Amino acid sequence: MIRRVLIGTGLILFAISVAAPLAWVVVTSLKSGPEIFASPWGLPKAPQWDNYVRAWGEAGIAHCFVNSVVVTVGTLAILLPTAATAAYVLARYPFPGSRAIYTAFLGGLMFPLFLTIVPLFLLLRDLNLLDSLPGLVVVYVAYSLPFTVFVLTGFFQTQPQELAEAAMIDGCGHTSTFLRVMLPLARPGIVVVAVFNAIGLWNEYPLALVLLQTPEKQTLSLGIANLSMTQNYQGDWGALFAGLVIVMAPLLVVYWIFRDRIHDTMLAGALKG
């Protein structure tokens, strides 16, 4: 009983430590500038919804939001099929050099990001992809591929080989077995890596800072950073907090939609371990 009480208390305190800052940002986004400093912990006397209007329009968050959606969706559209195919082959069809390829993907997880920024800048410049959303998508795909292949390889390795053999006995080829049998079984893992990658791409800052130079092509992370510097001079703190809510809201919605699938996948991985 004491152990359960301690665990429950710890979980409650952890939940409060996560939820309280989020709630404070949302409440603060509905205050005026003077009210934020006069009553930082209190509720707004009258919700200032125009903070969101200014953040979305005047502060330029709108085009940054669209750019982030385009980059994130475009990256996932290329990343997930590519990583799933590579992970399936590495997990199910060992061949000479397959272990070296898998090790190379693992090495990509440990390669420091700051060492790649200058070569990426020069490469994209030579390919005429610098300061463009397609160029950033290509970089994000390469940047996210090691983690995605690593996770999906583990999922494909845990799938029963008998299912693939039964499908091939029924007349399926290797491609049909992958698309019709093995890939649907790996859907929980694909959802998890898609959510984790989306969160990372949505918040990514260093690569976007170096590879995007035109203000109209900036992503949300750059837009919020610029908004923060601007508000230091204008004093429109309500719009700044409203911009933070705009950044956080899509991630919270995505996690809320897929929360059951993520929890089930994590639990299944723990049970298998």
ZIHUUR-V353974 format. One line per field, one symbol per residue. phi: phi as a letter, one per 40 degrees, with the letter a starting at -180 (. if undefined). psi: psi as a letter, one per 30 degrees, with the letter a starting at -180 (. if undefined). Layout:
phi->???
psi->???
This chain:
phi->.ccccccccccccccccccccccccccccbbcdcccccacbccccadcccdccccccccgcdcccccccccccccccccccccccccccccbbcadgccccccccccccbccccccccdcdccccccfbcfacdcccccccccccdcccccccccccccccccccccccchcccccccccbcccccddccccccccccccccbcbccccccbbcdcbcccccccccccccccbcgcccccccccccccdccccccccbccccccccccccccc
psi->eeeeeeeeeeeeeeeefeeeeeeeeeeefglleeeeeeiffllkejkiffeeeeeedefgfefeeeeeeeeeeeeeeeeeeeeeeeeeeeefiklkfeeeeeeeeeefffkkefffeeeeeeeeefghgkhkeeeeeeeeeeefeeeeeeeeeeeeffkkfeeeeeeeefgkaeeeeeefeeeefgeeeeeeeeeeeeeeeegkeeeeeefkfkefglleeeeeeeeeeeffefgifeeeeeeeeeeeeeeeeeeeegeeeeeeeeeeeeee.
